[in-house]
Amino acid sequence: MEKRFENTFKALSERHEGAFMPFVTLCDPDYETSLKILKTMVDNGADCLELGFPFSDPCADGPTIQYADKRALASGAVTADFFRLIKELRACYPSLPMSILVYANVAVAHGIDNFYKYAEESGLDAVLIPDIPVNMLHTCEDFVKCAERHNIDTVLIAPPNADEATLEEIAKYSKGYTYVLSRFGITGVENTFGKPIKIINKIKELGGAAPVLGFGISTPEHVKQALATGAVGAIAGSACVQIVENNLEDVDTMLVKIADYVKSMKAATKL
């Protein structure tokens, strides 16, 4: 199995750079526009991509991403389209690390093993399921076993109040990267950006997967602050999705603004 996340983080470190990982919702506002958005992000500096699987009840997400999910589902896109979009993107960018954020119900609805099989066939690297916390992994072995069977990394979330026992479990099971929350709550650019330095240091001490900081990151200054905490990269989601929402009537302008935004965020990763 090609370790795209590990390889990318290593290459960036050698160049004294952090990773910028934008998040957008697949097929928002529709399949063809979504593909253009994703290519624009990669072509303008995105080192990795975290892709949202649209869901009717995205409990970890704020209004911006909830609206994106609704737009994607309203376009008529279904799970097969989301995986087809990833596969098309993989054909264009063979070395690009890609993960998805998907709620457990979506995987269960298709059969857990089938879902991970589709993920493998699409060329995906990793899956993050936000509504299965690490302390439930032992009761959700199907997810872990199916992921391993199909060469998919399981990405886990490290909350800012995680105790040592929890972090030991996260370090043991999370692969590809560890999603470290900068704060509590739901996604959104309007919320406070935090700096969980102790969590990041502990994950590194335990030999866990590379810590990437997310939640509340929306500006180049946030990226610099995220890297200063010791994180190897920063994830920006709601800010990217907001650009899509603000320019639904003018896709050309949307793509220009996304390109400019990604360039500015990537420039901030130069250490």
GUKOL-636150 format. One line per 8 residues: number of its first residue (from 1); their letters; for each residue x, y, z of C-alpha. Coordinates in steps of 0.1 Angstrom, whole numbers. Layout:
<atoms>
NUM	A	X Y Z  ...;
</atoms>
This chain:
<atoms>
1	MEKRFENT	0 0 0  13 34 -9  16 56 22  7 89 5  2 109 37  34 98 53  54 103 21  39 138 17;
9	FKALSERH	46 149 53  82 136 50  88 154 17  73 187 31  94 184 63  125 181 42  116 213 24  108 230 58;
17	EGAFMPFV	71 232 50  39 223 67  9 207 49  -22 226 39  -52 204 37  -84 221 25  -118 204 31  -148 206 7;
25	TLCDPDYE	-179 186 3  -180 162 -26  -204 171 -54  -211 205 -39  -229 221 -57  -228 194 -84  -204 168 -98  -188 188 -125;
33	TSLKILKT	-183 219 -105  -170 199 -76  -143 184 -98  -133 218 -110  -130 230 -74  -109 201 -64  -85 204 -93  -82 241 -86;
41	MVDNGADC	-72 234 -50  -46 209 -60  -32 230 -88  -28 260 -65  -9 243 -37  -31 220 -16  -8 193 -3  -36 169 7;
49	LELGFPFS	-74 169 5  -100 160 31  -133 154 14  -168 154 30  -193 127 21  -227 145 20  -250 134 48  -285 144 58;
57	DPCADGPT	-275 149 95  -239 160 98  -238 164 136  -202 176 138  -206 203 113  -218 239 115  -243 256 91  -218 262 63;
65	IQYADKRA	-210 226 57  -246 215 65  -258 237 36  -230 222 14  -243 187 22  -278 197 13  -267 213 -21  -248 181 -30;
73	LASGAVTA	-277 158 -21  -302 181 -39  -281 178 -71  -290 141 -71  -255 129 -63  -253 96 -45  -225 75 -29  -215 60 -62;
81	DFFRLIKE	-210 95 -76  -188 105 -46  -165 76 -52  -165 81 -89  -154 117 -83  -125 105 -61  -115 80 -87  -114 106 -114;
89	LRACYPSL	-93 129 -92  -69 100 -84  -63 95 -121  -52 131 -124  -31 132 -92  -15 97 -85  5 109 -55  -21 131 -38;
97	PMSILVYA	-31 121 -3  -69 120 1  -91 112 30  -129 114 35  -149 124 64  -180 102 65  -207 95 91  -211 60 103;
105	NVAVAHGI	-246 56 90  -234 60 54  -209 32 57  -234 9 75  -261 16 49  -239 2 21  -224 -26 42  -192 -17 60;
113	DNFYKYAE	-170 -41 40  -185 -29 8  -180 7 17  -143 2 23  -140 -19 -8  -154 11 -28  -130 34 -10  -101 12 -20;
121	ESGLDAVL	-112 9 -56  -116 47 -59  -79 52 -48  -87 67 -14  -61 67 13  -80 72 46  -114 74 62  -124 95 92;
129	IPDIPVNM	-157 87 109  -164 116 134  -193 99 152  -172 69 163  -149 81 191  -118 61 199  -133 46 231  -159 29 209;
137	LHTCEDFV	-134 13 185  -134 -20 205  -172 -23 199  -168 -12 163  -142 -37 152  -158 -42 118  -148 -6 108  -111 -12 118;
145	KCAERHNI	-109 -47 103  -126 -37 70  -104 -7 67  -73 -28 72  -86 -55 48  -89 -29 20  -57 -10 27  -75 21 41;
153	DTVLIAPP	-61 42 70  -84 49 99  -80 85 110  -90 93 145  -99 126 162  -79 138 192  -100 163 213  -84 191 233;
161	NADEATLE	-93 175 267  -81 139 258  -64 122 288  -33 101 284  -52 68 281  -73 81 253  -42 95 235  -25 61 238;
169	EIAKYSKG	-55 45 221  -55 72 194  -17 68 188  -23 30 185  -51 31 160  -50 63 140  -31 59 107  -22 84 80;
177	YTYVLSRF	-26 113 103  -43 123 136  -70 150 134  -63 172 164  -92 195 173  -81 230 181  -113 235 202  -146 220 211;
185	GITGVENT	-179 225 192  -188 222 156  -170 233 124  -171 270 114  -148 300 108  -165 322 134  -154 301 164  -122 305 185;
193	FGKPIKII	-90 289 173  -72 270 200  -36 257 204  -36 222 220  2 220 222  2 193 250  -20 170 229  2 174 199;
201	NKIKELGG	34 168 218  19 137 235  8 122 202  44 126 189  58 112 221  36 81 217  47 76 181  12 83 168;
209	AAPVLGFG	3 93 133  13 128 123  -9 155 141  -28 178 118  -48 207 134  -83 215 124  -114 234 135  -115 272 134;
217	ISTPEHVK	-86 275 109  -95 301 82  -66 325 77  -29 323 68  -21 335 103  -41 305 117  -19 282 96  13 297 110;
225	QALATGAV	-1 293 145  -11 257 138  24 248 127  39 267 156  21 243 180  40 214 164  13 202 141  26 190 107;
233	GAIAGSAC	-3 206 89  -35 225 90  -70 217 78  -94 245 66  -129 235 59  -157 260 64  -137 289 49  -133 269 16;
241	VQIVENNL	-170 258 16  -181 294 22  -163 306 -10  -183 280 -29  -216 291 -13  -209 328 -19  -203 323 -56  -228 297 -67;
249	EDVDTMLV	-240 320 -95  -206 326 -110  -184 295 -111  -155 313 -128  -153 338 -100  -156 310 -75  -126 292 -89  -105 323 -90;
257	KIADYVKS	-113 330 -53  -106 294 -43  -73 295 -62  -62 328 -44  -73 314 -10  -54 282 -14  -23 300 -26  -24 323 5;
265	MKAATKL	-29 294 29  -2 273 13  23 303 14  18 304 52  31 268 55  67 278 46  86 275 78;
</atoms>
